[in-house]
Amino acid sequence: MKALAGLLLLGACLMPMTASASNMNADDVKWINQCISDNKGEPGGTPQVVRAYCVCMNEKMDDNEKRSITQWEKSHPAERKACDKQSGWR
C-alpha cells in the first residue's frame, strides 16, 4: 500500500511536466527545434539547458505569434530572463 501511495505521489509531481509536453503540437516542435538550432554553440548552452530554455520561451509566446522564438525574445526581456533562470542558463 505504501508503494502505491508513493507511486501516486511521484506521478502527481511529474504531471505538470508531462501535461506541458503533451500539449505541444507540430508548430511548437518546429519553433523549439529552430530555437535550439539558433542557440547551438552558445556559451553555457548544453543541449539540455538550451532545450529547456526554448521550451520555456515557446510556452510564454502566444499561439498566434508569427515570429520565431529567437526574434520574439529580443522584444521580451522579462520573459527571456525568466526562462534563463528556469533553464539554468546565462
CYANA upper distance limits for C-alpha pairs under 8 A (distance plus 0.5 A):
  1 MET  CA      5 ALA  CA      6.82
  2 LYS  CA      6 GLY  CA      6.61
  3 ALA  CA      7 LEU  CA      6.71
  4 LEU  CA      8 LEU  CA      6.71
  5 ALA  CA      9 LEU  CA      6.68
  6 GLY  CA     10 LEU  CA      6.63
  7 LEU  CA     11 GLY  CA      6.56
  8 LEU  CA     12 ALA  CA      6.69
  9 LEU  CA     13 CYS  CA      6.81
 10 LEU  CA     14 LEU  CA      6.84
 11 GLY  CA     15 MET  CA      6.51
 12 ALA  CA     16 PRO  CA      8.41
 14 LEU  CA     18 THR  CA      6.94
 15 MET  CA     19 ALA  CA      6.42
 16 PRO  CA     20 SER  CA      6.71
 17 MET  CA     21 ALA  CA      6.92
 18 THR  CA     22 SER  CA      6.53
 19 ALA  CA     23 ASN  CA      6.77
 20 SER  CA     24 MET  CA      7.49
 24 MET  CA     28 ASP  CA      6.15
 24 MET  CA     29 VAL  CA      7.34
 25 ASN  CA     29 VAL  CA      6.91
 26 ALA  CA     30 LYS  CA      6.69
 27 ASP  CA     31 TRP  CA      6.83
 28 ASP  CA     32 ILE  CA      6.58
 28 ASP  CA     58 ASN  CA      7.44
 29 VAL  CA     33 ASN  CA      6.50
 30 LYS  CA     34 GLN  CA      6.71
 31 TRP  CA     35 CYS  CA      6.65
 31 TRP  CA     58 ASN  CA      7.88
 31 TRP  CA     68 SER  CA      6.81
 31 TRP  CA     69 ILE  CA      7.11
 32 ILE  CA     36 ILE  CA      6.67
 32 ILE  CA     51 ARG  CA      7.96
 32 ILE  CA     54 CYS  CA      5.99
 32 ILE  CA     55 VAL  CA      6.65
 32 ILE  CA     58 ASN  CA      7.25
 32 ILE  CA     69 ILE  CA      8.06
 33 ASN  CA     37 SER  CA      6.69
 34 GLN  CA     38 ASP  CA      6.57
 34 GLN  CA     68 SER  CA      8.23
 34 GLN  CA     69 ILE  CA      8.48
 35 CYS  CA     39 ASN  CA      6.70
 35 CYS  CA     54 CYS  CA      6.41
 35 CYS  CA     68 SER  CA      8.03
 35 CYS  CA     69 ILE  CA      6.50
 35 CYS  CA     70 THR  CA      6.62
 36 ILE  CA     40 LYS  CA      6.61
 36 ILE  CA     47 PRO  CA      8.47
 36 ILE  CA     50 VAL  CA      6.61
 36 ILE  CA     51 ARG  CA      6.68
 36 ILE  CA     54 CYS  CA      7.08
 38 ASP  CA     70 THR  CA      7.67
 39 ASN  CA     45 GLY  CA      7.92
 39 ASN  CA     50 VAL  CA      7.50
 40 LYS  CA     45 GLY  CA      7.72
 40 LYS  CA     50 VAL  CA      8.44
 41 GLY  CA     45 GLY  CA      7.17
 44 GLY  CA     89 TRP  CA      7.06
 44 GLY  CA     90 ARG  CA      7.37
 45 GLY  CA     49 VAL  CA      6.31
 45 GLY  CA     50 VAL  CA      5.90
 45 GLY  CA     89 TRP  CA      7.28
 46 THR  CA     50 VAL  CA      6.57
 47 PRO  CA     51 ARG  CA      6.57
 48 GLN  CA     52 ALA  CA      6.67
 49 VAL  CA     53 TYR  CA      6.61
 49 VAL  CA     87 SER  CA      6.02
 49 VAL  CA     88 GLY  CA      7.07
 49 VAL  CA     89 TRP  CA      6.86
 50 VAL  CA     54 CYS  CA      6.59
 50 VAL  CA     87 SER  CA      8.02
 50 VAL  CA     89 TRP  CA      8.21
 51 ARG  CA     55 VAL  CA      6.58
 52 ALA  CA     56 CYS  CA      6.60
 52 ALA  CA     86 GLN  CA      8.43
 52 ALA  CA     87 SER  CA      5.75
 53 TYR  CA     57 MET  CA      6.69
 53 TYR  CA     83 CYS  CA      6.02
 53 TYR  CA     84 ASP  CA      6.83
 53 TYR  CA     86 GLN  CA      7.90
 53 TYR  CA     87 SER  CA      5.64
 53 TYR  CA     89 TRP  CA      8.08
 54 CYS  CA     58 ASN  CA      6.54
 54 CYS  CA     69 ILE  CA      7.94
 55 VAL  CA     59 GLU  CA      6.68
 56 CYS  CA     60 LYS  CA      6.94
 56 CYS  CA     83 CYS  CA      6.17
 56 CYS  CA     86 GLN  CA      8.30
 56 CYS  CA     87 SER  CA      8.30
 57 MET  CA     61 MET  CA      6.95
 57 MET  CA     69 ILE  CA      7.23
 57 MET  CA     73 GLU  CA      8.11
 57 MET  CA     79 GLU  CA      7.56
 57 MET  CA     80 ARG  CA      7.47
 57 MET  CA     83 CYS  CA      6.81
 58 ASN  CA     69 ILE  CA      7.12
 60 LYS  CA     79 GLU  CA      7.59
 61 MET  CA     65 GLU  CA      7.23
 67 ARG  CA     71 GLN  CA      6.37
 67 ARG  CA     72 TRP  CA      6.39
 68 SER  CA     72 TRP  CA      6.54
 69 ILE  CA     73 GLU  CA      6.40
 70 THR  CA     74 LYS  CA      7.48
 71 GLN  CA     75 SER  CA      8.09
 72 TRP  CA     76 HIS  CA      7.04
 73 GLU  CA     77 PRO  CA      6.98
 73 GLU  CA     79 GLU  CA      7.84
 73 GLU  CA     80 ARG  CA      6.41
 76 HIS  CA     80 ARG  CA      6.82
 77 PRO  CA     81 LYS  CA      6.53
 78 ALA  CA     82 ALA  CA      6.72
 79 GLU  CA     83 CYS  CA      6.66
 80 ARG  CA     84 ASP  CA      6.52
 81 LYS  CA     85 LYS  CA      6.75
 82 ALA  CA     86 GLN  CA      6.62
 83 CYS  CA     87 SER  CA      6.35
 84 ASP  CA     88 GLY  CA      6.41
 84 ASP  CA     89 TRP  CA      5.35
 84 ASP  CA     90 ARG  CA      6.54
 85 LYS  CA     89 TRP  CA      6.81
 85 LYS  CA     90 ARG  CA      8.22
